[in-house]
Amino acid sequence: MSRPIAFLRNLQTKRFRNSLTLNRALQNYGTNTSLPPHPRILGIESSCDDTAAAVVAGDGSILSEVIRHQHKIHEPSGGIVPGIAAEHHLINMPGVVSQAIEQSGLTIEDIDAIAVTRGPGLPASLSVCINAAKTLAAVTKKPLIGVHHMEAHALTVRMSSSVPFPFVCLLISGGHTMSLLVRDVNDYKLLGSTRDDSVGEAFDKVARMLKIPWLHGRGGGPGPALEQLALKGDPDRYQLPVPMSKRDTGQSLDFSFSGLKTAVAKYIDLGQVSLESEQDCADMAASFQYTAIKHLCSKLSKAIAAAKDVGSSPTALVVSGGVASNQQVRLRIGDTASKYGLLLVCPPPHLCTDNGVMIAWAGIERFRKGLFDPYTIEFRQRWQLEDLKDMYST
């Protein structure tokens, strides 16, 4: 067993959690040496319930990707249990990282830097990936790159599509719903965000209300199961209120999904949706999905107009995050993009959900800007994208 991987395995004993110190020479990597044009980056991710690692090259080639899911573990609880998720990350992380390196056909010495999700996310889960990356980087003397999870989602499309800056971005996932003006790597302007639930969280909660069995494997969970059931339903059967459509909130760029979720619960409580009837559940799933997407499109239209009002000239609309794998979301947001003369660009569905590839690619984008971190960085449970520009200077 090689020394780096053996050292990494000691994460399971948690002995090295607080043992790393700053390596100032590597912190200045890129100012004292020339950067390789096509760096090969190892990306590590465990911000929620997936343990993932990948090696990606600077030309966008995915040299390896490994991911371990926990859907079957958390389904009985109806949601992610943070302590259990972290425990399985500790078990899975050494094998996932070593397998990603092995499958890439490279050795750890060939890797140019190690990128890792620094936040936001579940604290216990983030601690596993951040400590794994710090440990491995310190032992192998590789530069370390702390990645904002949502920046990784926003930049994934640039791995395979030449999307120029600036562009408008809609990030929709289980933890976030926000519209952004992406000016550059490390430079973001928030346009609108959710006032309560994220759209992914609303999908998951409604799926649980309807007692829809989870889909397992990549892209699985309760939300994707609702999308699948909605294919069999009538979106016009249940009339649900479009959130924030009244005059006082209609002009806001923010999103809200708690009222829509409550409206679904009311139909169920009144007995107008029988949980024993697959057709009733399919019709409600379709009605909820239709209304949620209508709300997304309405607020996104205002965000695009706002981006143009501040003097920006975006040519593309990027939609990313786990919910971006939803085919109805892509179809209807595509119509919104066309209305404003923007090209809709989405990552491949398998790269919309959390993965190591997006972390590695964000690492490449930051590597090229010379944006590195000391080995003393800690995870950030809450982290605004707009804060990046003040934290790092290019």
Sequence and secondary structure as in RCSB ss.txt:
>XXXX:A:sequence
MSRPIAFLRNLQTKRFRNSLTLNRALQNYGTNTSLPPHPRILGIESSCDDTAAAVVAGDGSILSEVIRHQHKIHE
PSGGIVPGIAAEHHLINMPGVVSQAIEQSGLTIEDIDAIAVTRGPGLPASLSVCINAAKTLAAVTKKPLIGVHHM
EAHALTVRMSSSVPFPFVCLLISGGHTMSLLVRDVNDYKLLGSTRDDSVGEAFDKVARMLKIPWLHGRGGGPGPA
LEQLALKGDPDRYQLPVPMSKRDTGQSLDFSFSGLKTAVAKYIDLGQVSLESEQDCADMAASFQYTAIKHLCSKL
SKAIAAAKDVGSSPTALVVSGGVASNQQVRLRIGDTASKYGLLLVCPPPHLCTDNGVMIAWAGIERFRKGLFDPY
TIEFRQRWQLEDLKDMYST
>XXXX:A:secstr
  HHHHHHHGGGGTTTTT     HHHHTTTTSS   SS EEEEEE SSS EEEEEEETTS EEEEEEE  HHHHG
GGTS  HHHHHHHHHHHHHHHHHHHHHHTT  GGG  EEEEEEESS HHHHHHHHHHHHHHHHHHT  EEEEEHH
HHHHHGGGGTS   SSEEEEEESSS EEEEEEEETTEEEEEEEBSSS HHHHHHHHHHHTT   B STT BHHHH
HHHHHTTS TTSS    TT SHHHHT   B  HHHHHHHHHHHHTTSS TT HHHHHHHHHHHHHHHHHHHHHHH
HHHHHHHHHTT    EEEEESGGGG HHHHHHHHHHHHHTT EEE   GGGTSS HHHHHHHHHHHHHTT  B T
T    SS  GGGHHHH   
